[in-house]
Amino acid sequence: MPDVKFIVAHDTGNPGSTAAGNVRYYERSRDELSASAHLFVDDKQIIECIPALTGPPEKAWHVLYNVDSDNRLYGHDANDAAIGVEYCYGSGIDADLAYRKYVWTIALLCHAFKLDPARSVVGHAFLDPTRKTDPGTGLGHSRRTYDQLLRDIPLEFAECTGAGIGTPAAPAFTAQTGQVRSTARMNLRKDRPSRMAEVVEVLAAGSTLAYVGWTDEGEAVSGNTKWYRDARGCYFWSGAVMAV
């Protein structure tokens, strides 16, 4: 690949399959299938199948040549000028960890190839809308959206590099004390109301939580942007709790 011009975001389309399992499949079928991708990401591993970061980038066959959206957007066929990154999802895969690694990997690629993270990432479905739905289908399994992915990549890029868009403003906060009970196993997040934030504690269903306030400007999960904050400054999503 003479030059990397953009990144194509994919999902595997095979729920429950791991990064290692997908790479083994493409290794076994490399003489039979004209299909491949550069990187596969799950909650445990980021595996390079076709050289992209560990050596000079080579072509992978991850977008059909006879679609022209890639040419209209970037002036090149994706297989000739784009890195393909596959998101693994489904049963047995921690969606939060997999997503965080996926976003980090794409941000790293933008850094490595001096690409604008706000302009250089496109979903496979956007290039081939009559046949493909990825990465939206995979992201939907973790209650995330393609639009959210496009927002999170520049944020991750800025956080990791100290460049780009800068630190986002703190969300508006309403001070109000109370208690709620978790309706399912849930995570407490450090510093910000987002599933990209570090998990500081995992609580069992039925746990009682005291809060000191809430924000309506957190990450939207199933359309709900309200997150509570506890006395330690940790956030938890309101959709996973009920009033005591």
C-alpha positions, 0 to 999 in steps of 0.5 A, spaced: 500 500 500 503 506 497 500 510 502 494 510 507 489 515 506 483 513 511 480 508 515 474 503 514 470 501 520 467 494 520 464 489 524 465 481 523 458 480 522 459 474 526 456 475 533 461 471 539 467 470 534 473 473 537 479 476 534 483 470 534 478 466 531 477 471 526 484 471 524 485 463 524 479 463 519 482 468 514 489 464 515 486 458 513 482 461 507 487 465 504 488 461 498 480 460 497 477 467 499 478 474 496 477 477 503 481 480 509 482 485 514 488 488 517 486 488 524 481 485 529 479 487 536 475 484 541 475 485 549 482 481 550 486 482 544 488 487 538 491 482 532 494 484 526 492 479 520 495 484 514 501 488 516 498 495 518 502 497 524 507 492 525 510 493 518 509 497 511 502 497 510 499 491 505 493 491 501 487 487 504 480 486 501 475 489 505 471 493 501 468 491 494 472 495 488 465 496 484 462 501 489 465 508 488 463 511 494 470 511 497 473 514 490 468 520 491 470 521 498 477 520 498 479 519 491 482 512 492 479 505 492 479 502 499 483 496 498 488 500 495 489 506 500 485 504 507 486 500 513 480 496 515 479 495 522 474 489 525 470 490 531 468 483 535 462 483 539 456 478 542 456 473 547 462 472 551 465 479 549 465 484 554 462 490 550 465 496 553 472 493 553 472 491 546 469 498 544 474 502 548 480 498 544 476 499 538 476 506 538 483 506 541 486 502 535 483 507 530 485 513 534 492 510 534 492 508 526 490 516 525 496 518 529 501 513 525 499 515 518 497 523 520 490 522 519 485 527 521 481 523 526 474 527 525 475 526 517 478 520 516 474 514 518 468 511 515 464 505 516 463 500 511 456 501 511 457 508 508 461 505 503 456 499 501 450 501 503 446 496 499 449 490 502 453 492 508 450 494 515 457 494 519 459 497 524 453 499 526 450 492 527 456 490 532 455 497 535 448 496 536 449 490 540 453 494 545 447 499 545 452 504 541 451 507 534 456 509 528 455 517 530 457 515 537 463 512 534 465 518 530 465 522 536 469 518 540 475 517 536 477 524 536 476 524 543 480 518 544 485 521 539 486 528 543 486 525 550 492 520 548 496 525 544 494 532 547 492 535 540 486 536 536 480 538 539 482 539 546 479 537 553 471 537 552 467 541 557 465 538 563 457 536 563 452 540 566 451 538 573 445 538 578 446 537 585 441 533 589 442 527 594 438 520 594 438 513 593 437 508 588 438 500 587 441 497 581 436 493 577 442 489 573 450 488 574 453 495 573 459 499 572 461 505 576 465 510 571 471 514 573 471 522 572 466 522 566 459 519 564 461 515 559 462 508 557 469 510 555 471 512 562 475 507 566 471 502 571 472 503 578 467 498 581 462 493 578 456 492 582 451 486 583 444 487 581 440 489 587 446 494 590 443 500 593 447 507 591 447 513 594 448 519 589 449 527 590 447 529 583 446 527 576 447 530 569 443 530 563 449 531 558 452 524 559 453 518 553 447 516 550 445 509 552 439 507 549 437 514 548 438 516 555 443 521 557 442 521 564 447 519 569 448 519 577 454 521 580 456 519 587 460 522 593 467 519 590 466 523 583 464 516 580 458 516 575 453 510 573 447 510 568 440 512 570 437 506 566 440 501 570 437 503 577 430 504 580 428 508 586 429 505 592 
